[in-house]
Amino acid sequence: MERRHHLHESAVQRAVRRPALESGIAKRVTCHTFRHSFATHLLQRGQDIRTVQELLGHRDVSTTMIYTDVLNLGPAAVRSPLNPA
């Protein structure tokens, strides 16, 4: 018989936070930090904004556009799927 052990959300958060503290990262690190990193890296690599929107599950593209501001590149840095490079 196969058993599954589910972790409580707080246990996962602690498992993420602890190494960050031990490594000297001053900012707060959570599981959600990985989501932001994922989106930012996709955009840095030139992924189109609509794909990132779909992967993150955002209803409105303006929510996803926040990540272009993090890059300090603005909307012009995002490639359109209609204009492949």
Distance bins in CASP14 RR format, pairs under 12 A and 6 or more apart:
PFRMAT RR
TARGET T0000
AUTHOR 0000-0000-0000
RMODE 2
METHOD distances of the structure
MODEL  1
5 11 0 0 0 0 0 1 0 0 0 0 0
6 12 0 0 0 0 0 1 0 0 0 0 0
7 13 0 0 0 0 1 0 0 0 0 0 0
7 14 0 0 0 0 1 0 0 0 0 0 0
7 15 0 0 0 0 1 0 0 0 0 0 0
7 16 0 0 0 0 0 1 0 0 0 0 0
7 31 0 0 0 0 0 1 0 0 0 0 0
8 14 0 0 0 0 1 0 0 0 0 0 0
8 15 0 0 0 0 0 1 0 0 0 0 0
9 15 0 0 0 0 0 1 0 0 0 0 0
9 16 0 0 0 0 0 1 0 0 0 0 0
9 30 0 0 0 0 0 1 0 0 0 0 0
9 31 0 0 0 0 1 0 0 0 0 0 0
9 32 0 0 0 0 0 1 0 0 0 0 0
10 16 0 0 0 0 0 1 0 0 0 0 0
10 17 0 0 0 0 0 1 0 0 0 0 0
10 30 0 0 0 0 0 1 0 0 0 0 0
10 31 0 0 0 0 0 1 0 0 0 0 0
11 17 0 0 0 0 0 1 0 0 0 0 0
11 18 0 0 0 0 0 1 0 0 0 0 0
11 31 0 0 0 0 0 1 0 0 0 0 0
12 18 0 0 0 0 0 1 0 0 0 0 0
12 30 0 0 0 0 1 0 0 0 0 0 0
12 31 1 0 0 1 0 0 0 0 0 0 0
12 32 0 0 0 0 0 1 0 0 0 0 0
12 34 0 0 0 0 0 1 0 0 0 0 0
13 20 0 0 0 0 0 1 0 0 0 0 0
13 28 0 0 0 0 0 1 0 0 0 0 0
13 29 0 0 0 0 1 0 0 0 0 0 0
13 30 1 0 0 1 0 0 0 0 0 0 0
13 31 1 0 0 1 0 0 0 0 0 0 0
13 32 0 0 0 0 1 0 0 0 0 0 0
13 33 0 0 0 0 0 1 0 0 0 0 0
13 34 0 0 0 0 0 1 0 0 0 0 0
14 20 0 0 0 0 0 1 0 0 0 0 0
14 21 0 0 0 0 0 1 0 0 0 0 0
14 29 0 0 0 0 0 1 0 0 0 0 0
14 30 0 0 0 0 0 1 0 0 0 0 0
14 31 0 0 0 0 0 1 0 0 0 0 0
15 21 0 0 0 0 0 1 0 0 0 0 0
15 22 0 0 0 0 0 1 0 0 0 0 0
15 29 0 0 0 0 0 1 0 0 0 0 0
15 30 0 0 0 0 0 1 0 0 0 0 0
15 31 0 0 0 0 1 0 0 0 0 0 0
16 22 0 0 0 0 0 1 0 0 0 0 0
16 23 0 0 0 0 0 1 0 0 0 0 0
16 25 0 0 0 0 0 1 0 0 0 0 0
16 28 0 0 0 0 0 1 0 0 0 0 0
16 29 1 0 0 1 0 0 0 0 0 0 0
16 30 1 0 0 1 0 0 0 0 0 0 0
16 31 1 0 1 0 0 0 0 0 0 0 0
16 32 0 0 0 0 1 0 0 0 0 0 0
16 33 1 0 0 1 0 0 0 0 0 0 0
16 34 1 0 0 1 0 0 0 0 0 0 0
16 35 0 0 0 0 0 1 0 0 0 0 0
16 37 0 0 0 0 0 1 0 0 0 0 0
17 23 0 0 0 0 0 1 0 0 0 0 0
17 24 0 0 0 0 0 1 0 0 0 0 0
17 25 0 0 0 0 1 0 0 0 0 0 0
17 27 0 0 0 0 0 1 0 0 0 0 0
17 28 1 0 0 1 0 0 0 0 0 0 0
17 29 1 0 1 0 0 0 0 0 0 0 0
17 30 1 0 0 1 0 0 0 0 0 0 0
17 31 0 0 0 0 1 0 0 0 0 0 0
17 32 0 0 0 0 0 1 0 0 0 0 0
17 33 0 0 0 0 1 0 0 0 0 0 0
18 24 0 0 0 0 0 1 0 0 0 0 0
18 25 0 0 0 0 0 1 0 0 0 0 0
18 29 0 0 0 0 1 0 0 0 0 0 0
18 30 0 0 0 0 0 1 0 0 0 0 0
19 25 0 0 0 0 1 0 0 0 0 0 0
19 29 0 0 0 0 1 0 0 0 0 0 0
20 26 0 0 0 0 1 0 0 0 0 0 0
20 27 0 0 0 0 1 0 0 0 0 0 0
20 28 0 0 0 0 1 0 0 0 0 0 0
20 29 1 1 0 0 0 0 0 0 0 0 0
20 30 0 0 0 0 1 0 0 0 0 0 0
20 31 0 0 0 0 0 1 0 0 0 0 0
20 33 0 0 0 0 1 0 0 0 0 0 0
20 34 0 0 0 0 0 1 0 0 0 0 0
21 27 0 0 0 0 0 1 0 0 0 0 0
21 28 0 0 0 0 1 0 0 0 0 0 0
21 29 0 0 0 0 1 0 0 0 0 0 0
22 29 0 0 0 0 0 1 0 0 0 0 0
23 29 0 0 0 0 1 0 0 0 0 0 0
25 33 0 0 0 0 1 0 0 0 0 0 0
27 33 0 0 0 0 1 0 0 0 0 0 0
27 36 0 0 0 0 0 1 0 0 0 0 0
28 36 0 0 0 0 0 1 0 0 0 0 0
29 36 0 0 0 0 0 1 0 0 0 0 0
29 37 0 0 0 0 0 1 0 0 0 0 0
30 36 0 0 0 0 1 0 0 0 0 0 0
30 37 0 0 0 0 0 1 0 0 0 0 0
31 37 0 0 0 0 0 1 0 0 0 0 0
31 38 0 0 0 0 0 1 0 0 0 0 0
32 38 0 0 0 0 0 1 0 0 0 0 0
32 39 0 0 0 0 0 1 0 0 0 0 0
32 56 0 0 0 0 0 1 0 0 0 0 0
33 39 0 0 0 0 0 1 0 0 0 0 0
33 40 0 0 0 0 0 1 0 0 0 0 0
34 40 0 0 0 0 0 1 0 0 0 0 0
34 41 0 0 0 0 0 1 0 0 0 0 0
34 56 0 0 0 0 0 1 0 0 0 0 0
35 41 0 0 0 0 0 1 0 0 0 0 0
35 42 0 0 0 0 0 1 0 0 0 0 0
35 52 0 0 0 0 0 1 0 0 0 0 0
35 55 0 0 0 0 1 0 0 0 0 0 0
35 56 1 0 0 1 0 0 0 0 0 0 0
35 57 0 0 0 0 0 1 0 0 0 0 0
35 58 0 0 0 0 0 1 0 0 0 0 0
35 64 0 0 0 0 0 1 0 0 0 0 0
35 66 0 0 0 0 0 1 0 0 0 0 0
35 67 0 0 0 0 0 1 0 0 0 0 0
36 42 0 0 0 0 0 1 0 0 0 0 0
36 43 0 0 0 0 0 1 0 0 0 0 0
36 52 0 0 0 0 0 1 0 0 0 0 0
36 56 0 0 0 0 1 0 0 0 0 0 0
36 64 0 0 0 0 0 1 0 0 0 0 0
36 66 0 0 0 0 1 0 0 0 0 0 0
36 67 1 0 0 1 0 0 0 0 0 0 0
36 69 0 0 0 0 0 1 0 0 0 0 0
36 70 1 0 0 1 0 0 0 0 0 0 0
36 71 0 0 0 0 0 1 0 0 0 0 0
37 43 0 0 0 0 0 1 0 0 0 0 0
37 44 0 0 0 0 0 1 0 0 0 0 0
37 56 0 0 0 0 0 1 0 0 0 0 0
37 67 0 0 0 0 0 1 0 0 0 0 0
37 70 0 0 0 0 0 1 0 0 0 0 0
38 44 0 0 0 0 0 1 0 0 0 0 0
38 45 0 0 0 0 0 1 0 0 0 0 0
38 47 0 0 0 0 0 1 0 0 0 0 0
38 52 0 0 0 0 1 0 0 0 0 0 0
38 55 1 0 0 1 0 0 0 0 0 0 0
38 56 0 0 0 0 1 0 0 0 0 0 0
38 64 0 0 0 0 0 1 0 0 0 0 0
38 67 0 0 0 0 1 0 0 0 0 0 0
39 45 0 0 0 0 0 1 0 0 0 0 0
39 46 0 0 0 0 0 1 0 0 0 0 0
39 47 0 0 0 0 1 0 0 0 0 0 0
39 49 0 0 0 0 1 0 0 0 0 0 0
39 51 0 0 0 0 0 1 0 0 0 0 0
39 52 1 0 1 0 0 0 0 0 0 0 0
39 53 0 0 0 0 1 0 0 0 0 0 0
39 54 0 0 0 0 0 1 0 0 0 0 0
39 55 1 0 0 1 0 0 0 0 0 0 0
39 56 1 0 1 0 0 0 0 0 0 0 0
39 57 0 0 0 0 0 1 0 0 0 0 0
39 58 0 0 0 0 1 0 0 0 0 0 0
39 63 0 0 0 0 0 1 0 0 0 0 0
39 64 1 0 0 1 0 0 0 0 0 0 0
39 65 0 0 0 0 0 1 0 0 0 0 0
39 66 0 0 0 0 1 0 0 0 0 0 0
39 67 1 0 1 0 0 0 0 0 0 0 0
39 68 0 0 0 0 1 0 0 0 0 0 0
39 69 0 0 0 0 0 1 0 0 0 0 0
39 70 0 0 0 0 1 0 0 0 0 0 0
39 71 0 0 0 0 0 1 0 0 0 0 0
39 78 0 0 0 0 0 1 0 0 0 0 0
40 46 0 0 0 0 0 1 0 0 0 0 0
40 47 0 0 0 0 0 1 0 0 0 0 0
40 52 0 0 0 0 1 0 0 0 0 0 0
40 56 0 0 0 0 0 1 0 0 0 0 0
40 64 0 0 0 0 0 1 0 0 0 0 0
40 66 0 0 0 0 0 1 0 0 0 0 0
40 67 1 0 1 0 0 0 0 0 0 0 0
40 68 0 0 0 0 1 0 0 0 0 0 0
40 69 0 0 0 0 0 1 0 0 0 0 0
40 70 1 0 1 0 0 0 0 0 0 0 0
40 71 1 0 0 1 0 0 0 0 0 0 0
40 72 0 0 0 0 0 1 0 0 0 0 0
40 73 0 0 0 0 0 1 0 0 0 0 0
40 77 0 0 0 0 0 1 0 0 0 0 0
41 47 0 0 0 0 1 0 0 0 0 0 0
41 52 0 0 0 0 1 0 0 0 0 0 0
41 55 0 0 0 0 0 1 0 0 0 0 0
41 67 0 0 0 0 1 0 0 0 0 0 0
41 70 0 0 0 0 0 1 0 0 0 0 0
41 71 0 0 0 0 0 1 0 0 0 0 0
42 48 0 0 0 0 1 0 0 0 0 0 0
42 49 0 0 0 0 1 0 0 0 0 0 0
42 50 0 0 0 0 0 1 0 0 0 0 0
42 51 1 0 0 1 0 0 0 0 0 0 0
42 52 1 0 1 0 0 0 0 0 0 0 0
42 53 0 0 0 0 0 1 0 0 0 0 0
42 54 0 0 0 0 0 1 0 0 0 0 0
42 55 1 0 0 1 0 0 0 0 0 0 0
42 56 0 0 0 0 1 0 0 0 0 0 0
42 64 0 0 0 0 0 1 0 0 0 0 0
42 67 0 0 0 0 1 0 0 0 0 0 0
42 68 0 0 0 0 0 1 0 0 0 0 0
42 70 0 0 0 0 0 1 0 0 0 0 0
42 71 0 0 0 0 0 1 0 0 0 0 0
42 78 0 0 0 0 0 1 0 0 0 0 0
42 79 0 0 0 0 0 1 0 0 0 0 0
43 49 1 0 0 1 0 0 0 0 0 0 0
43 50 0 0 0 0 0 1 0 0 0 0 0
43 51 0 0 0 0 1 0 0 0 0 0 0
43 52 1 0 0 1 0 0 0 0 0 0 0
43 53 0 0 0 0 0 1 0 0 0 0 0
43 55 0 0 0 0 0 1 0 0 0 0 0
43 56 0 0 0 0 0 1 0 0 0 0 0
43 64 0 0 0 0 1 0 0 0 0 0 0
43 65 0 0 0 0 1 0 0 0 0 0 0
43 66 0 0 0 0 0 1 0 0 0 0 0
43 67 1 0 1 0 0 0 0 0 0 0 0
43 68 1 0 0 1 0 0 0 0 0 0 0
43 69 0 0 0 0 0 1 0 0 0 0 0
43 70 0 0 0 0 1 0 0 0 0 0 0
43 71 1 0 1 0 0 0 0 0 0 0 0
43 72 0 0 0 0 0 1 0 0 0 0 0
43 73 0 0 0 0 1 0 0 0 0 0 0
43 74 0 0 0 0 1 0 0 0 0 0 0
43 75 0 0 0 0 0 1 0 0 0 0 0
43 76 0 0 0 0 0 1 0 0 0 0 0
43 77 1 0 0 1 0 0 0 0 0 0 0
43 78 1 0 0 1 0 0 0 0 0 0 0
43 79 0 0 0 0 1 0 0 0 0 0 0
44 52 0 0 0 0 0 1 0 0 0 0 0
44 67 0 0 0 0 1 0 0 0 0 0 0
44 68 0 0 0 0 0 1 0 0 0 0 0
44 70 0 0 0 0 1 0 0 0 0 0 0
44 71 1 0 0 1 0 0 0 0 0 0 0
44 72 0 0 0 0 0 1 0 0 0 0 0
44 73 0 0 0 0 1 0 0 0 0 0 0
44 77 0 0 0 0 1 0 0 0 0 0 0
44 78 0 0 0 0 0 1 0 0 0 0 0
44 79 0 0 0 0 0 1 0 0 0 0 0
45 51 0 0 0 0 0 1 0 0 0 0 0
45 52 0 0 0 0 0 1 0 0 0 0 0
45 71 0 0 0 0 0 1 0 0 0 0 0
45 77 0 0 0 0 0 1 0 0 0 0 0
45 78 0 0 0 0 0 1 0 0 0 0 0
45 79 0 0 0 0 1 0 0 0 0 0 0
45 85 0 0 0 0 0 1 0 0 0 0 0
46 52 0 0 0 0 1 0 0 0 0 0 0
46 67 0 0 0 0 0 1 0 0 0 0 0
46 68 0 0 0 0 0 1 0 0 0 0 0
46 71 0 0 0 0 0 1 0 0 0 0 0
46 73 0 0 0 0 0 1 0 0 0 0 0
46 77 1 0 0 1 0 0 0 0 0 0 0
46 78 1 0 0 1 0 0 0 0 0 0 0
46 79 1 0 1 0 0 0 0 0 0 0 0
46 80 0 0 0 0 0 1 0 0 0 0 0
46 81 0 0 0 0 0 1 0 0 0 0 0
46 83 0 0 0 0 0 1 0 0 0 0 0
46 84 0 0 0 0 0 1 0 0 0 0 0
46 85 0 0 0 0 1 0 0 0 0 0 0
47 53 0 0 0 0 0 1 0 0 0 0 0
47 54 0 0 0 0 0 1 0 0 0 0 0
47 55 0 0 0 0 1 0 0 0 0 0 0
47 56 0 0 0 0 0 1 0 0 0 0 0
47 64 0 0 0 0 0 1 0 0 0 0 0
47 67 0 0 0 0 0 1 0 0 0 0 0
47 68 0 0 0 0 0 1 0 0 0 0 0
47 71 0 0 0 0 0 1 0 0 0 0 0
47 77 0 0 0 0 0 1 0 0 0 0 0
47 78 0 0 0 0 1 0 0 0 0 0 0
47 79 1 0 0 1 0 0 0 0 0 0 0
47 80 0 0 0 0 0 1 0 0 0 0 0
47 81 0 0 0 0 1 0 0 0 0 0 0
47 84 0 0 0 0 0 1 0 0 0 0 0
47 85 0 0 0 0 0 1 0 0 0 0 0
48 54 0 0 0 0 1 0 0 0 0 0 0
48 55 0 0 0 0 0 1 0 0 0 0 0
48 61 0 0 0 0 0 1 0 0 0 0 0
48 64 0 0 0 0 0 1 0 0 0 0 0
48 68 0 0 0 0 0 1 0 0 0 0 0
48 75 0 0 0 0 0 1 0 0 0 0 0
48 77 0 0 0 0 0 1 0 0 0 0 0
48 78 1 0 0 1 0 0 0 0 0 0 0
48 79 1 0 1 0 0 0 0 0 0 0 0
48 80 1 0 0 1 0 0 0 0 0 0 0
48 81 1 0 1 0 0 0 0 0 0 0 0
48 82 0 0 0 0 1 0 0 0 0 0 0
48 83 0 0 0 0 1 0 0 0 0 0 0
48 84 0 0 0 0 1 0 0 0 0 0 0
48 85 0 0 0 0 0 1 0 0 0 0 0
49 55 0 0 0 0 0 1 0 0 0 0 0
49 56 0 0 0 0 0 1 0 0 0 0 0
49 58 0 0 0 0 1 0 0 0 0 0 0
49 60 0 0 0 0 0 1 0 0 0 0 0
49 61 1 0 0 1 0 0 0 0 0 0 0
49 62 0 0 0 0 0 1 0 0 0 0 0
49 63 0 0 0 0 0 1 0 0 0 0 0
49 64 1 0 1 0 0 0 0 0 0 0 0
49 65 1 0 0 1 0 0 0 0 0 0 0
49 66 0 0 0 0 0 1 0 0 0 0 0
49 67 0 0 0 0 1 0 0 0 0 0 0
49 68 1 0 0 1 0 0 0 0 0 0 0
49 71 0 0 0 0 0 1 0 0 0 0 0
49 73 0 0 0 0 0 1 0 0 0 0 0
49 74 0 0 0 0 0 1 0 0 0 0 0
49 75 1 0 0 1 0 0 0 0 0 0 0
49 76 0 0 0 0 0 1 0 0 0 0 0
49 77 0 0 0 0 1 0 0 0 0 0 0
49 78 1 0 1 0 0 0 0 0 0 0 0
49 79 0 0 0 0 1 0 0 0 0 0 0
49 80 0 0 0 0 1 0 0 0 0 0 0
49 81 0 0 0 0 1 0 0 0 0 0 0
49 82 0 0 0 0 0 1 0 0 0 0 0
50 56 0 0 0 0 0 1 0 0 0 0 0
50 57 0 0 0 0 0 1 0 0 0 0 0
50 58 0 0 0 0 0 1 0 0 0 0 0
50 60 0 0 0 0 0 1 0 0 0 0 0
50 61 1 0 0 1 0 0 0 0 0 0 0
50 64 0 0 0 0 1 0 0 0 0 0 0
50 65 0 0 0 0 0 1 0 0 0 0 0
50 78 0 0 0 0 1 0 0 0 0 0 0
50 79 0 0 0 0 0 1 0 0 0 0 0
50 80 0 0 0 0 1 0 0 0 0 0 0
50 81 1 0 0 1 0 0 0 0 0 0 0
50 82 0 0 0 0 1 0 0 0 0 0 0
51 57 0 0 0 0 0 1 0 0 0 0 0
51 58 0 0 0 0 0 1 0 0 0 0 0
51 61 0 0 0 0 0 1 0 0 0 0 0
51 64 0 0 0 0 1 0 0 0 0 0 0
51 78 0 0 0 0 0 1 0 0 0 0 0
51 79 0 0 0 0 1 0 0 0 0 0 0
51 80 0 0 0 0 0 1 0 0 0 0 0
51 81 1 0 0 1 0 0 0 0 0 0 0
52 58 0 0 0 0 1 0 0 0 0 0 0
52 61 0 0 0 0 1 0 0 0 0 0 0
52 63 0 0 0 0 0 1 0 0 0 0 0
52 64 1 0 1 0 0 0 0 0 0 0 0
52 65 0 0 0 0 1 0 0 0 0 0 0
52 66 0 0 0 0 0 1 0 0 0 0 0
52 67 1 0 0 1 0 0 0 0 0 0 0
52 68 0 0 0 0 1 0 0 0 0 0 0
52 70 0 0 0 0 0 1 0 0 0 0 0
52 71 0 0 0 0 0 1 0 0 0 0 0
52 78 0 0 0 0 1 0 0 0 0 0 0
52 79 0 0 0 0 0 1 0 0 0 0 0
52 81 0 0 0 0 0 1 0 0 0 0 0
53 59 0 0 0 0 1 0 0 0 0 0 0
53 60 0 0 0 0 1 0 0 0 0 0 0
53 61 1 0 1 0 0 0 0 0 0 0 0
53 62 0 0 0 0 1 0 0 0 0 0 0
53 63 1 0 0 1 0 0 0 0 0 0 0
53 64 1 0 1 0 0 0 0 0 0 0 0
53 65 0 0 0 0 1 0 0 0 0 0 0
53 66 0 0 0 0 0 1 0 0 0 0 0
53 67 0 0 0 0 1 0 0 0 0 0 0
53 68 0 0 0 0 0 1 0 0 0 0 0
53 78 0 0 0 0 0 1 0 0 0 0 0
53 81 0 0 0 0 0 1 0 0 0 0 0
54 61 0 0 0 0 1 0 0 0 0 0 0
54 64 0 0 0 0 1 0 0 0 0 0 0
54 81 0 0 0 0 0 1 0 0 0 0 0
55 64 0 0 0 0 1 0 0 0 0 0 0
55 67 0 0 0 0 0 1 0 0 0 0 0
56 63 0 0 0 0 1 0 0 0 0 0 0
56 64 1 0 0 1 0 0 0 0 0 0 0
56 65 0 0 0 0 0 1 0 0 0 0 0
56 66 0 0 0 0 0 1 0 0 0 0 0
56 67 0 0 0 0 1 0 0 0 0 0 0
57 63 0 0 0 0 1 0 0 0 0 0 0
57 64 0 0 0 0 1 0 0 0 0 0 0
58 64 1 0 1 0 0 0 0 0 0 0 0
58 65 0 0 0 0 1 0 0 0 0 0 0
58 66 0 0 0 0 1 0 0 0 0 0 0
58 67 0 0 0 0 1 0 0 0 0 0 0
60 66 0 0 0 0 0 1 0 0 0 0 0
61 67 0 0 0 0 0 1 0 0 0 0 0
61 68 0 0 0 0 0 1 0 0 0 0 0
61 75 0 0 0 0 1 0 0 0 0 0 0
61 78 0 0 0 0 1 0 0 0 0 0 0
62 68 0 0 0 0 0 1 0 0 0 0 0
62 69 0 0 0 0 0 1 0 0 0 0 0
62 75 0 0 0 0 0 1 0 0 0 0 0
63 69 0 0 0 0 0 1 0 0 0 0 0
64 70 0 0 0 0 0 1 0 0 0 0 0
64 75 0 0 0 0 0 1 0 0 0 0 0
64 78 0 0 0 0 1 0 0 0 0 0 0
65 71 0 0 0 0 0 1 0 0 0 0 0
65 73 0 0 0 0 0 1 0 0 0 0 0
65 74 0 0 0 0 1 0 0 0 0 0 0
65 75 1 0 0 1 0 0 0 0 0 0 0
65 76 0 0 0 0 0 1 0 0 0 0 0
65 77 0 0 0 0 0 1 0 0 0 0 0
65 78 0 0 0 0 1 0 0 0 0 0 0
66 74 0 0 0 0 0 1 0 0 0 0 0
66 75 0 0 0 0 0 1 0 0 0 0 0
67 73 0 0 0 0 1 0 0 0 0 0 0
67 74 0 0 0 0 1 0 0 0 0 0 0
67 75 0 0 0 0 0 1 0 0 0 0 0
67 77 0 0 0 0 0 1 0 0 0 0 0
67 78 0 0 0 0 1 0 0 0 0 0 0
68 74 1 0 1 0 0 0 0 0 0 0 0
68 75 1 0 1 0 0 0 0 0 0 0 0
68 76 0 0 0 0 1 0 0 0 0 0 0
68 77 1 0 0 1 0 0 0 0 0 0 0
68 78 1 0 1 0 0 0 0 0 0 0 0
68 79 0 0 0 0 0 1 0 0 0 0 0
69 75 0 0 0 0 1 0 0 0 0 0 0
69 77 0 0 0 0 0 1 0 0 0 0 0
69 78 0 0 0 0 0 1 0 0 0 0 0
70 77 0 0 0 0 0 1 0 0 0 0 0
71 77 1 0 0 1 0 0 0 0 0 0 0
71 78 0 0 0 0 1 0 0 0 0 0 0
73 79 0 0 0 0 0 1 0 0 0 0 0
78 85 0 0 0 0 0 1 0 0 0 0 0
79 85 1 0 0 1 0 0 0 0 0 0 0
END
